[in-house]
Amino acid sequence: MEPSRASVEKRKRIEAWLNPGMGCRALAHPQVAAVVQETMLKWDGDRYRLIAWCVMPNHVHAVLEPKASLSVILQSWKSFTGRWALARNAELGLGVPGRRFWMRETWDRYIRDERHFASVVAYIEANPVTAGLCGRPEDWRWSSASSRAGNTGYGTTSTLTNPRPSDGTGSTWDVVVSADASMTRSCPPSCNGAHEPRSSESSRR
């Protein structure tokens, strides 16, 4: 199942917009990031197999093998975490101006083969390093890399093996969920810059 040229270009544009930190950065608040991660992990092994993930300041990456409808899974994530965040908007200083936390659209792509799988996981887990948020993938608390390294307290819930059967009939997906683009780009005041990009010097340590 090869992606169309248009879908590939669209994906590149989306990532070019998200990676520098454009749009809403409410996920930069540590409590919000933790709730999003915990919500994804809650149904791991039940509704889906969560293989890799990363909660960035303005979007979330996940690689998963659904056992239910992918759209239903994503909507359940967005519904619970969105309500949680909006209910604490003032308390946490998130600065969300409206009544919607997540963008309606979600971007997903089918994992084609082992090479694509390895490339996607490596890209996702390197996202915080590329953005200058940390020095190593495992240093980013809200990610599968950190979980496997035992840094999050969640245990090693994911393994880097593609669950697709050898006959090629598996269903593994890479998804991106973004916070509402209508919101501010600035880091919430209460996060004290915890997720702001570090200087190039500190990132190399």
Disulfide bonds with the S-S distance in Angstrom:
Cys187-Cys191 2.18
